[in-house]
């Protein structure tokens, strides 16, 4: 754990990283716009940028079974944090990167974090990237998170991205752009829940440029109260390739969800599929669980938890 970390910061770290302490291995903790603690390994280096806020994470070719943690913690109301992180995954590496941002806003001003992450996945490398966003605090100031993810996957590379935002964030615009080379693979799984008057926009664009490359993009979301969600997804098939994009949403109360999946075949051997499904919780599902002794609210929570699992 970083030196002099407050109880609030420790709780945020636990929420976004599922950790009580920072594990052994490489990590960088950013707190209120500054680096709070850092550790590197023989195979993973973390270097502060000199031209703008952020870090370069450099993973040596052939690195196996190592993990990098890069949490961001914000506890000052009115803070607008912007960071640029670049990840260089060496050839034949196989690593896990766990990121996330937690905001605690106890004041009446907006607190925001914009994270621009660029991934350069090397030839035949394998990366799993996990990102979680979380907001809390008794103040009236908004908690805003706008992550941008830029991905380049070289020949034979593989990237799996899991992102989750399951509460507390008032506004988010999540942008992902990806380009795939020959035999590269990208798998994205997103989970979002909004309530109150929260808004969430997801915007995916994947360019399948390489021969025999493929992408699988799935978003699952729950919109409650008067919240608003928009899902935009575009897969461009520019070669012999396969692509699938899907949005599944549960809508409740007076919420609104717009799903706009798109596929564009720019090559005769591009094989692309898109799906979108939006609906309320089925009455028979509620009745079945309520016959087991659950209240209606408990039954709804069980269904939602299973849907977002």
C-alpha positions as protocol buffer text, in pm:
chain_id: "A"
residue {
  index: 1
  type: UNK
  ca { x: 0 y: 0 z: 0 }
}
residue {
  index: 2
  type: UNK
  ca { x: 126 y: 348 z: -79 }
}
residue {
  index: 3
  type: UNK
  ca { x: 276 y: 545 z: 208 }
}
residue {
  index: 4
  type: UNK
  ca { x: 39 y: 779 z: 396 }
}
residue {
  index: 5
  type: UNK
  ca { x: -269 y: 652 z: 209 }
}
residue {
  index: 6
  type: UNK
  ca { x: -591 y: 771 z: 374 }
}
residue {
  index: 7
  type: UNK
  ca { x: -881 y: 544 z: 471 }
}
residue {
  index: 8
  type: UNK
  ca { x: -1088 y: 686 z: 183 }
}
residue {
  index: 9
  type: UNK
  ca { x: -808 y: 611 z: -66 }
}
residue {
  index: 10
  type: UNK
  ca { x: -769 y: 260 z: 71 }
}
residue {
  index: 11
  type: UNK
  ca { x: -1142 y: 200 z: 24 }
}
residue {
  index: 12
  type: UNK
  ca { x: -1130 y: 331 z: -335 }
}
residue {
  index: 13
  type: UNK
  ca { x: -835 y: 105 z: -408 }
}
residue {
  index: 14
  type: UNK
  ca { x: -1027 y: -191 z: -273 }
}
residue {
  index: 15
  type: UNK
  ca { x: -1335 y: -107 z: -484 }
}
residue {
  index: 16
  type: UNK
  ca { x: -1158 y: -64 z: -819 }
}
residue {
  index: 17
  type: UNK
  ca { x: -882 y: -326 z: -780 }
}
residue {
  index: 18
  type: UNK
  ca { x: -1048 y: -583 z: -549 }
}
residue {
  index: 19
  type: UNK
  ca { x: -733 y: -561 z: -338 }
}
residue {
  index: 20
  type: UNK
  ca { x: -662 y: -470 z: 22 }
}
residue {
  index: 21
  type: UNK
  ca { x: -294 y: -424 z: -59 }
}
residue {
  index: 22
  type: UNK
  ca { x: -100 y: -374 z: -379 }
}
residue {
  index: 23
  type: UNK
  ca { x: 35 y: -713 z: -487 }
}
residue {
  index: 24
  type: UNK
  ca { x: 395 y: -795 z: -555 }
}
residue {
  index: 25
  type: UNK
  ca { x: 502 y: -696 z: -902 }
}
residue {
  index: 26
  type: UNK
  ca { x: 486 y: -379 z: -1108 }
}
residue {
  index: 27
  type: UNK
  ca { x: 245 y: -101 z: -1016 }
}
residue {
  index: 28
  type: UNK
  ca { x: 188 y: 274 z: -1033 }
}
residue {
  index: 29
  type: UNK
  ca { x: -61 y: 448 z: -803 }
}
residue {
  index: 30
  type: UNK
  ca { x: -180 y: 793 z: -914 }
}
residue {
  index: 31
  type: UNK
  ca { x: -355 y: 999 z: -645 }
}
residue {
  index: 32
  type: UNK
  ca { x: -508 y: 1342 z: -705 }
}
residue {
  index: 33
  type: UNK
  ca { x: -310 y: 1404 z: -1021 }
}
residue {
  index: 34
  type: UNK
  ca { x: 30 y: 1290 z: -896 }
}
residue {
  index: 35
  type: UNK
  ca { x: 226 y: 965 z: -872 }
}
residue {
  index: 36
  type: UNK
  ca { x: 190 y: 836 z: -515 }
}
residue {
  index: 37
  type: UNK
  ca { x: 383 y: 508 z: -533 }
}
residue {
  index: 38
  type: UNK
  ca { x: 554 y: 293 z: -796 }
}
residue {
  index: 39
  type: UNK
  ca { x: 735 y: -38 z: -830 }
}
residue {
  index: 40
  type: UNK
  ca { x: 898 y: -199 z: -1132 }
}
residue {
  index: 41
  type: UNK
  ca { x: 1037 y: -544 z: -1205 }
}
residue {
  index: 42
  type: UNK
  ca { x: 1317 y: -688 z: -1416 }
}
residue {
  index: 43
  type: UNK
  ca { x: 1073 y: -738 z: -1705 }
}
residue {
  index: 44
  type: UNK
  ca { x: 836 y: -442 z: -1660 }
}
residue {
  index: 45
  type: UNK
  ca { x: 946 y: -80 z: -1651 }
}
residue {
  index: 46
  type: UNK
  ca { x: 727 y: 223 z: -1573 }
}
residue {
  index: 47
  type: UNK
  ca { x: 859 y: 560 z: -1690 }
}
residue {
  index: 48
  type: UNK
  ca { x: 714 y: 906 z: -1627 }
}
residue {
  index: 49
  type: UNK
  ca { x: 642 y: 1101 z: -1946 }
}
residue {
  index: 50
  type: UNK
  ca { x: 835 y: 1425 z: -1990 }
}
residue {
  index: 51
  type: UNK
  ca { x: 605 y: 1600 z: -2240 }
}
residue {
  index: 52
  type: UNK
  ca { x: 263 y: 1546 z: -2079 }
}
residue {
  index: 53
  type: UNK
  ca { x: 105 y: 1386 z: -1771 }
}
residue {
  index: 54
  type: UNK
  ca { x: 121 y: 1008 z: -1770 }
}
residue {
  index: 55
  type: UNK
  ca { x: 348 y: 707 z: -1790 }
}
residue {
  index: 56
  type: UNK
  ca { x: 494 y: 458 z: -2035 }
}
residue {
  index: 57
  type: UNK
  ca { x: 461 y: 91 z: -1933 }
}
residue {
  index: 58
  type: UNK
  ca { x: 721 y: -115 z: -2115 }
}
residue {
  index: 59
  type: UNK
  ca { x: 695 y: -495 z: -2101 }
}
residue {
  index: 60
  type: UNK
  ca { x: 992 y: -688 z: -2234 }
}
residue {
  index: 61
  type: UNK
  ca { x: 947 y: -950 z: -2510 }
}
residue {
  index: 62
  type: UNK
  ca { x: 880 y: -1297 z: -2374 }
}
residue {
  index: 63
  type: UNK
  ca { x: 755 y: -1181 z: -2033 }
}
residue {
  index: 64
  type: UNK
  ca { x: 515 y: -1441 z: -1890 }
}
residue {
  index: 65
  type: UNK
  ca { x: 268 y: -1453 z: -1601 }
}
residue {
  index: 66
  type: UNK
  ca { x: 334 y: -1103 z: -1467 }
}
residue {
  index: 67
  type: UNK
  ca { x: 86 y: -837 z: -1364 }
}
residue {
  index: 68
  type: UNK
  ca { x: 78 y: -455 z: -1371 }
}
residue {
  index: 69
  type: UNK
  ca { x: -158 y: -250 z: -1149 }
}
residue {
  index: 70
  type: UNK
  ca { x: -223 y: 116 z: -1237 }
}
residue {
  index: 71
  type: UNK
  ca { x: -504 y: 257 z: -1019 }
}
residue {
  index: 72
  type: UNK
  ca { x: -610 y: 623 z: -1015 }
}
residue {
  index: 73
  type: UNK
  ca { x: -761 y: 772 z: -699 }
}
residue {
  index: 74
  type: UNK
  ca { x: -932 y: 1112 z: -677 }
}
residue {
  index: 75
  type: UNK
  ca { x: -1053 y: 1257 z: -345 }
}
residue {
  index: 76
  type: UNK
  ca { x: -1036 y: 1634 z: -405 }
}
residue {
  index: 77
  type: UNK
  ca { x: -1353 y: 1807 z: -519 }
}
residue {
  index: 78
  type: UNK
  ca { x: -1310 y: 2028 z: -825 }
}
residue {
  index: 79
  type: UNK
  ca { x: -1006 y: 1838 z: -954 }
}
residue {
  index: 80
  type: UNK
  ca { x: -988 y: 1776 z: -1331 }
}
residue {
  index: 81
  type: UNK
  ca { x: -730 y: 1505 z: -1392 }
}
residue {
  index: 82
  type: UNK
  ca { x: -595 y: 1419 z: -1739 }
}
residue {
  index: 83
  type: UNK
  ca { x: -344 y: 1141 z: -1798 }
}
residue {
  index: 84
  type: UNK
  ca { x: -186 y: 972 z: -2100 }
}
residue {
  index: 85
  type: UNK
  ca { x: -64 y: 615 z: -2050 }
}
residue {
  index: 86
  type: UNK
  ca { x: 111 y: 414 z: -2322 }
}
residue {
  index: 87
  type: UNK
  ca { x: 154 y: 38 z: -2294 }
}
residue {
  index: 88
  type: UNK
  ca { x: 416 y: -145 z: -2499 }
}
residue {
  index: 89
  type: UNK
  ca { x: 364 y: -522 z: -2486 }
}
residue {
  index: 90
  type: UNK
  ca { x: 671 y: -699 z: -2626 }
}
residue {
  index: 91
  type: UNK
  ca { x: 660 y: -990 z: -2869 }
}
residue {
  index: 92
  type: UNK
  ca { x: 551 y: -1325 z: -2723 }
}
residue {
  index: 93
  type: UNK
  ca { x: 467 y: -1171 z: -2385 }
}
residue {
  index: 94
  type: UNK
  ca { x: 166 y: -1294 z: -2183 }
}
residue {
  index: 95
  type: UNK
  ca { x: 62 y: -1046 z: -1911 }
}
residue {
  index: 96
  type: UNK
  ca { x: -227 y: -903 z: -1709 }
}
residue {
  index: 97
  type: UNK
  ca { x: -283 y: -528 z: -1667 }
}
residue {
  index: 98
  type: UNK
  ca { x: -536 y: -412 z: -1406 }
}
residue {
  index: 99
  type: UNK
  ca { x: -645 y: -49 z: -1413 }
}
residue {
  index: 100
  type: UNK
  ca { x: -929 y: 159 z: -1279 }
}
residue {
  index: 101
  type: UNK
  ca { x: -1031 y: 494 z: -1138 }
}
residue {
  index: 102
  type: UNK
  ca { x: -1210 y: 565 z: -813 }
}
residue {
  index: 103
  type: UNK
  ca { x: -1356 y: 906 z: -728 }
}
residue {
  index: 104
  type: UNK
  ca { x: -1467 y: 1019 z: -384 }
}
residue {
  index: 105
  type: UNK
  ca { x: -1634 y: 1360 z: -412 }
}
residue {
  index: 106
  type: UNK
  ca { x: -1751 y: 1514 z: -86 }
}
residue {
  index: 107
  type: UNK
  ca { x: -1791 y: 1867 z: -223 }
}
residue {
  index: 108
  type: UNK
  ca { x: -2014 y: 2062 z: -460 }
}
residue {
  index: 109
  type: UNK
  ca { x: -1775 y: 2091 z: -756 }
}
residue {
  index: 110
  type: UNK
  ca { x: -1729 y: 1845 z: -1040 }
}
residue {
  index: 111
  type: UNK
  ca { x: -1442 y: 1598 z: -1006 }
}
residue {
  index: 112
  type: UNK
  ca { x: -1330 y: 1437 z: -1331 }
}
residue {
  index: 113
  type: UNK
  ca { x: -1072 y: 1200 z: -1472 }
}
residue {
  index: 114
  type: UNK
  ca { x: -993 y: 1162 z: -1841 }
}
residue {
  index: 115
  type: UNK
  ca { x: -762 y: 870 z: -1908 }
}
residue {
  index: 116
  type: UNK
  ca { x: -617 y: 817 z: -2255 }
}
residue {
  index: 117
  type: UNK
  ca { x: -466 y: 469 z: -2277 }
}
residue {
  index: 118
  type: UNK
  ca { x: -278 y: 349 z: -2586 }
}
residue {
  index: 119
  type: UNK
  ca { x: -194 y: -19 z: -2621 }
}
residue {
  index: 120
  type: UNK
  ca { x: 70 y: -149 z: -2859 }
}
residue {
  index: 121
  type: UNK
  ca { x: 41 y: -528 z: -2850 }
}
residue {
  index: 122
  type: UNK
  ca { x: 343 y: -691 z: -3013 }
}
residue {
  index: 123
  type: UNK
  ca { x: 365 y: -984 z: -3249 }
}
residue {
  index: 124
  type: UNK
  ca { x: 219 y: -1304 z: -3097 }
}
residue {
  index: 125
  type: UNK
  ca { x: 179 y: -1128 z: -2759 }
}
residue {
  index: 126
  type: UNK
  ca { x: -116 y: -1194 z: -2530 }
}
residue {
  index: 127
  type: UNK
  ca { x: -270 y: -929 z: -2304 }
}
residue {
  index: 128
  type: UNK
  ca { x: -562 y: -929 z: -2063 }
}
residue {
  index: 129
  type: UNK
  ca { x: -668 y: -578 z: -1959 }
}
residue {
  index: 130
  type: UNK
  ca { x: -916 y: -525 z: -1675 }
}
residue {
  index: 131
  type: UNK
  ca { x: -1057 y: -179 z: -1601 }
}
residue {
  index: 132
  type: UNK
  ca { x: -1313 y: -74 z: -1338 }
}
residue {
  index: 133
  type: UNK
  ca { x: -1464 y: 268 z: -1267 }
}
residue {
  index: 134
  type: UNK
  ca { x: -1632 y: 366 z: -942 }
}
residue {
  index: 135
  type: UNK
  ca { x: -1771 y: 679 z: -777 }
}
residue {
  index: 136
  type: UNK
  ca { x: -1883 y: 763 z: -424 }
}
residue {
  index: 137
  type: UNK
  ca { x: -1911 y: 1053 z: -182 }
}
residue {
  index: 138
  type: UNK
  ca { x: -2183 y: 1248 z: -6 }
}
residue {
  index: 139
  type: UNK
  ca { x: -2121 y: 1574 z: -194 }
}
residue {
  index: 140
  type: UNK
  ca { x: -2340 y: 1721 z: -467 }
}
residue {
  index: 141
  type: UNK
  ca { x: -2053 y: 1762 z: -713 }
}
residue {
  index: 142
  type: UNK
  ca { x: -2055 y: 1535 z: -1016 }
}
residue {
  index: 143
  type: UNK
  ca { x: -1822 y: 1240 z: -1056 }
}
residue {
  index: 144
  type: UNK
  ca { x: -1715 y: 1220 z: -1422 }
}
residue {
  index: 145
  type: UNK
  ca { x: -1502 y: 956 z: -1594 }
}
residue {
  index: 146
  type: UNK
  ca { x: -1413 y: 965 z: -1964 }
}
residue {
  index: 147
  type: UNK
  ca { x: -1179 y: 681 z: -2065 }
}
residue {
  index: 148
  type: UNK
  ca { x: -1030 y: 665 z: -2415 }
}
residue {
  index: 149
  type: UNK
  ca { x: -865 y: 340 z: -2524 }
}
residue {
  index: 150
  type: UNK
  ca { x: -656 y: 316 z: -2840 }
}
residue {
  index: 151
  type: UNK
  ca { x: -544 y: -31 z: -2945 }
}
residue {
  index: 152
  type: UNK
  ca { x: -302 y: -161 z: -3206 }
}
residue {
  index: 153
  type: UNK
  ca { x: -253 y: -537 z: -3224 }
}
residue {
  index: 154
  type: UNK
  ca { x: 32 y: -671 z: -3433 }
}
residue {
  index: 155
  type: UNK
  ca { x: 40 y: -998 z: -3629 }
}
residue {
  index: 156
  type: UNK
  ca { x: -81 y: -1292 z: -3423 }
}
residue {
  index: 157
  type: UNK
  ca { x: -144 y: -1077 z: -3115 }
}
residue {
  index: 158
  type: UNK
  ca { x: -437 y: -1123 z: -2875 }
}
residue {
  index: 159
  type: UNK
  ca { x: -603 y: -875 z: -2639 }
}
residue {
  index: 160
  type: UNK
  ca { x: -892 y: -932 z: -2403 }
}
residue {
  index: 161
  type: UNK
  ca { x: -1046 y: -623 z: -2244 }
}
residue {
  index: 162
  type: UNK
  ca { x: -1290 y: -633 z: -1951 }
}
residue {
  index: 163
  type: UNK
  ca { x: -1440 y: -302 z: -1837 }
}
residue {
  index: 164
  type: UNK
  ca { x: -1697 y: -240 z: -1566 }
}
residue {
  index: 165
  type: UNK
  ca { x: -1882 y: 63 z: -1428 }
}
residue {
  index: 166
  type: UNK
  ca { x: -2145 y: -53 z: -1186 }
}
residue {
  index: 167
  type: UNK
  ca { x: -2230 y: 253 z: -981 }
}
residue {
  index: 168
  type: UNK
  ca { x: -2160 y: 604 z: -862 }
}
residue {
  index: 169
  type: UNK
  ca { x: -2047 y: 772 z: -1185 }
}
residue {
  index: 170
  type: UNK
  ca { x: -2268 y: 1062 z: -1294 }
}
residue {
  index: 171
  type: UNK
  ca { x: -2141 y: 1097 z: -1650 }
}
residue {
  index: 172
  type: UNK
  ca { x: -1914 y: 894 z: -1873 }
}
residue {
  index: 173
  type: UNK
  ca { x: -1812 y: 887 z: -2238 }
}
residue {
  index: 174
  type: UNK
  ca { x: -1617 y: 568 z: -2313 }
}
residue {
  index: 175
  type: UNK
  ca { x: -1434 y: 568 z: -2646 }
}
residue {
  index: 176
  type: UNK
  ca { x: -1243 y: 269 z: -2786 }
}
residue {
  index: 177
  type: UNK
  ca { x: -1058 y: 258 z: -3118 }
}
residue {
  index: 178
  type: UNK
  ca { x: -876 y: -55 z: -3238 }
}
residue {
  index: 179
  type: UNK
  ca { x: -675 y: -169 z: -3541 }
}
residue {
  index: 180
  type: UNK
  ca { x: -590 y: -535 z: -3598 }
}
residue {
  index: 181
  type: UNK
  ca { x: -317 y: -685 z: -3816 }
}
residue {
  index: 182
  type: UNK
  ca { x: -296 y: -1038 z: -3967 }
}
residue {
  index: 183
  type: UNK
  ca { x: -433 y: -1312 z: -3737 }
}
residue {
  index: 184
  type: UNK
  ca { x: -483 y: -1067 z: -3451 }
}
residue {
  index: 185
  type: UNK
  ca { x: -774 y: -1108 z: -3210 }
}
residue {
  index: 186
  type: UNK
  ca { x: -963 y: -861 z: -2990 }
}
residue {
  index: 187
  type: UNK
  ca { x: -1226 y: -960 z: -2731 }
}
residue {
  index: 188
  type: UNK
  ca { x: -1412 y: -685 z: -2542 }
}
residue {
  index: 189
  type: UNK
  ca { x: -1663 y: -732 z: -2262 }
}
residue {
  index: 190
  type: UNK
  ca { x: -1828 y: -426 z: -2109 }
}
residue {
  index: 191
  type: UNK
  ca { x: -2064 y: -400 z: -1809 }
}
residue {
  index: 192
  type: UNK
  ca { x: -2243 y: -77 z: -1713 }
}
residue {
  index: 193
  type: UNK
  ca { x: -2514 y: 15 z: -1464 }
}
residue {
  index: 194
  type: UNK
  ca { x: -2668 y: 362 z: -1436 }
}
residue {
  index: 195
  type: UNK
  ca { x: -2930 y: 508 z: -1202 }
}
residue {
  index: 196
  type: UNK
  ca { x: -3075 y: 842 z: -1104 }
}
residue {
  index: 197
  type: UNK
  ca { x: -3003 y: 1095 z: -1379 }
}
residue {
  index: 198
  type: UNK
  ca { x: -2669 y: 943 z: -1478 }
}
residue {
  index: 199
  type: UNK
  ca { x: -2560 y: 927 z: -1842 }
}
residue {
  index: 200
  type: UNK
  ca { x: -2329 y: 681 z: -2015 }
}
residue {
  index: 201
  type: UNK
  ca { x: -2208 y: 675 z: -2375 }
}
residue {
  index: 202
  type: UNK
  ca { x: -2007 y: 388 z: -2522 }
}
residue {
  index: 203
  type: UNK
  ca { x: -1841 y: 431 z: -2861 }
}
residue {
  index: 204
  type: UNK
  ca { x: -1649 y: 139 z: -3015 }
}
residue {
  index: 205
  type: UNK
  ca { x: -1478 y: 136 z: -3355 }
}
residue {
  index: 206
  type: UNK
  ca { x: -1274 y: -166 z: -3466 }
}
residue {
  index: 207
  type: UNK
  ca { x: -1084 y: -181 z: -3795 }
}
residue {
  index: 208
  type: UNK
  ca { x: -1023 y: -539 z: -3905 }
}
residue {
  index: 209
  type: UNK
  ca { x: -735 y: -466 z: -4140 }
}
residue {
  index: 210
  type: UNK
  ca { x: -538 y: -790 z: -4129 }
}
residue {
  index: 211
  type: UNK
  ca { x: -604 y: -1121 z: -4299 }
}
residue {
  index: 212
  type: UNK
  ca { x: -777 y: -1375 z: -4073 }
}
residue {
  index: 213
  type: UNK
  ca { x: -810 y: -1130 z: -3784 }
}
residue {
  index: 214
  type: UNK
  ca { x: -1121 y: -1116 z: -3566 }
}
residue {
  index: 215
  type: UNK
  ca { x: -1309 y: -916 z: -3303 }
}
residue {
  index: 216
  type: UNK
  ca { x: -1586 y: -998 z: -3053 }
}
residue {
  index: 217
  type: UNK
  ca { x: -1742 y: -695 z: -2880 }
}
residue {
  index: 218
  type: UNK
  ca { x: -2018 y: -738 z: -2620 }
}
residue {
  index: 219
  type: UNK
  ca { x: -2182 y: -476 z: -2397 }
}
residue {
  index: 220
  type: UNK
  ca { x: -2423 y: -562 z: -2114 }
}
residue {
  index: 221
  type: UNK
  ca { x: -2596 y: -284 z: -1927 }
}
residue {
  index: 222
  type: UNK
  ca { x: -2874 y: -199 z: -1684 }
}
residue {
  index: 223
  type: UNK
  ca { x: -3043 y: 144 z: -1688 }
}
residue {
  index: 224
  type: UNK
  ca { x: -3257 y: 245 z: -1387 }
}
residue {
  index: 225
  type: UNK
  ca { x: -3460 y: 550 z: -1279 }
}
residue {
  index: 226
  type: UNK
  ca { x: -3421 y: 836 z: -1530 }
}
residue {
  index: 227
  type: UNK
  ca { x: -3071 y: 747 z: -1648 }
}
residue {
  index: 228
  type: UNK
  ca { x: -2967 y: 751 z: -2014 }
}
residue {
  index: 229
  type: UNK
  ca { x: -2737 y: 517 z: -2204 }
}
residue {
  index: 230
  type: UNK
  ca { x: -2613 y: 516 z: -2562 }
}
residue {
  index: 231
  type: UNK
  ca { x: -2424 y: 228 z: -2724 }
}
residue {
  index: 232
  type: UNK
  ca { x: -2245 y: 293 z: -3052 }
}
residue {
  index: 233
  type: UNK
  ca { x: -2039 y: 20 z: -3214 }
}
residue {
  index: 234
  type: UNK
  ca { x: -1886 y: -9 z: -3558 }
}
residue {
  index: 235
  type: UNK
  ca { x: -1681 y: -298 z: -3692 }
}
residue {
  index: 236
  type: UNK
  ca { x: -1511 y: -240 z: -4027 }
}
residue {
  index: 237
  type: UNK
  ca { x: -1420 y: -556 z: -4213 }
}
residue {
  index: 238
  type: UNK
  ca { x: -1136 y: -456 z: -4444 }
}
residue {
  index: 239
  type: UNK
  ca { x: -995 y: -801 z: -4523 }
}
residue {
  index: 240
  type: UNK
  ca { x: -1068 y: -1172 z: -4486 }
}
residue {
  index: 241
  type: UNK
  ca { x: -1187 y: -1145 z: -4126 }
}
residue {
  index: 242
  type: UNK
  ca { x: -1465 y: -1211 z: -3875 }
}
residue {
  index: 243
  type: UNK
  ca { x: -1640 y: -968 z: -3644 }
}
residue {
  index: 244
  type: UNK
  ca { x: -1928 y: -968 z: -3397 }
}
residue {
  index: 245
  type: UNK
  ca { x: -2076 y: -680 z: -3197 }
}
residue {
  index: 246
  type: UNK
  ca { x: -2360 y: -718 z: -2948 }
}
residue {
  index: 247
  type: UNK
  ca { x: -2550 y: -499 z: -2702 }
}
residue {
  index: 248
  type: UNK
  ca { x: -2784 y: -644 z: -2438 }
}
residue {
  index: 249
  type: UNK
  ca { x: -2961 y: -405 z: -2202 }
}
residue {
  index: 250
  type: UNK
  ca { x: -3219 y: -421 z: -1924 }
}
residue {
  index: 251
  type: UNK
  ca { x: -3429 y: -105 z: -1896 }
}
residue {
  index: 252
  type: UNK
  ca { x: -3623 y: -9 z: -1583 }
}
residue {
  index: 253
  type: UNK
  ca { x: -3840 y: 277 z: -1454 }
}
residue {
  index: 254
  type: UNK
  ca { x: -3816 y: 586 z: -1682 }
}
residue {
  index: 255
  type: UNK
  ca { x: -3471 y: 511 z: -1819 }
}
residue {
  index: 256
  type: UNK
  ca { x: -3372 y: 524 z: -2186 }
}
residue {
  index: 257
  type: UNK
  ca { x: -3126 y: 311 z: -2385 }
}
residue {
  index: 258
  type: UNK
  ca { x: -3019 y: 370 z: -2746 }
}
residue {
  index: 259
  type: UNK
  ca { x: -2828 y: 85 z: -2914 }
}
residue {
  index: 260
  type: UNK
  ca { x: -2672 y: 150 z: -3254 }
}
residue {
  index: 261
  type: UNK
  ca { x: -2454 y: -143 z: -3363 }
}
residue {
  index: 262
  type: UNK
  ca { x: -2304 y: -122 z: -3711 }
}
residue {
  index: 263
  type: UNK
  ca { x: -2096 y: -348 z: -3933 }
}
residue {
  index: 264
  type: UNK
  ca { x: -1931 y: -244 z: -4259 }
}
residue {
  index: 265
  type: UNK
  ca { x: -1800 y: -507 z: -4500 }
}
residue {
  index: 266
  type: UNK
  ca { x: -1532 y: -352 z: -4719 }
}
residue {
  index: 267
  type: UNK
  ca { x: -1399 y: -688 z: -4841 }
}
residue {
  index: 268
  type: UNK
  ca { x: -1583 y: -974 z: -5008 }
}
residue {
  index: 269
  type: UNK
  ca { x: -1455 y: -1220 z: -4746 }
}
residue {
  index: 270
  type: UNK
  ca { x: -1545 y: -1017 z: -4440 }
}
residue {
  index: 271
  type: UNK
  ca { x: -1789 y: -1205 z: -4215 }
}
residue {
  index: 272
  type: UNK
  ca { x: -1966 y: -970 z: -3974 }
}
residue {
  index: 273
  type: UNK
  ca { x: -2261 y: -995 z: -3733 }
}
residue {
  index: 274
  type: UNK
  ca { x: -2435 y: -736 z: -3514 }
}
residue {
  index: 275
  type: UNK
  ca { x: -2705 y: -782 z: -3248 }
}
residue {
  index: 276
  type: UNK
  ca { x: -2897 y: -557 z: -3009 }
}
residue {
  index: 277
  type: UNK
  ca { x: -3158 y: -647 z: -2747 }
}
residue {
  index: 278
  type: UNK
  ca { x: -3325 y: -409 z: -2500 }
}
residue {
  index: 279
  type: UNK
  ca { x: -3606 y: -506 z: -2267 }
}
residue {
  index: 280
  type: UNK
  ca { x: -3745 y: -510 z: -1916 }
}
residue {
  index: 281
  type: UNK
  ca { x: -3709 y: -789 z: -1665 }
}
residue {
  index: 282
  type: UNK
  ca { x: -3954 y: -1063 z: -1752 }
}
residue {
  index: 283
  type: UNK
  ca { x: -4244 y: -1098 z: -1512 }
}
residue {
  index: 284
  type: UNK
  ca { x: -4212 y: -1477 z: -1495 }
}
residue {
  index: 285
  type: UNK
  ca { x: -3851 y: -1440 z: -1378 }
}
residue {
  index: 286
  type: UNK
  ca { x: -3962 y: -1221 z: -1089 }
}
residue {
  index: 287
  type: UNK
  ca { x: -4249 y: -1451 z: -997 }
}
residue {
  index: 288
  type: UNK
  ca { x: -4025 y: -1757 z: -995 }
}
residue {
  index: 289
  type: UNK
  ca { x: -3778 y: -1599 z: -756 }
}
residue {
  index: 290
  type: UNK
  ca { x: -4051 y: -1448 z: -535 }
}
residue {
  index: 291
  type: UNK
  ca { x: -4203 y: -1795 z: -489 }
}
residue {
  index: 292
  type: UNK
  ca { x: -3868 y: -1889 z: -332 }
}
residue {
  index: 293
  type: UNK
  ca { x: -3917 y: -1624 z: -64 }
}
residue {
  index: 294
  type: UNK
  ca { x: -3750 y: -1319 z: -216 }
}
residue {
  index: 295
  type: UNK
  ca { x: -3911 y: -978 z: -218 }
}
residue {
  index: 296
  type: UNK
  ca { x: -3966 y: -813 z: -558 }
}
residue {
  index: 297
  type: UNK
  ca { x: -3663 y: -587 z: -503 }
}
residue {
  index: 298
  type: UNK
  ca { x: -3446 y: -881 z: -397 }
}
residue {
  index: 299
  type: UNK
  ca { x: -3558 y: -1074 z: -702 }
}
residue {
  index: 300
  type: UNK
  ca { x: -3471 y: -781 z: -929 }
}
residue {
  index: 301
  type: UNK
  ca { x: -3125 y: -758 z: -773 }
}
residue {
  index: 302
  type: UNK
  ca { x: -3065 y: -1129 z: -825 }
}
residue {
  index: 303
  type: UNK
  ca { x: -3162 y: -1105 z: -1192 }
}
residue {
  index: 304
  type: UNK
  ca { x: -2947 y: -796 z: -1249 }
}
residue {
  index: 305
  type: UNK
  ca { x: -2646 y: -949 z: -1074 }
}
residue {
  index: 306
  type: UNK
  ca { x: -2676 y: -1260 z: -1288 }
}
residue {
  index: 307
  type: UNK
  ca { x: -2713 y: -1054 z: -1605 }
}
residue {
  index: 308
  type: UNK
  ca { x: -2400 y: -848 z: -1534 }
}
residue {
  index: 309
  type: UNK
  ca { x: -2190 y: -1140 z: -1415 }
}
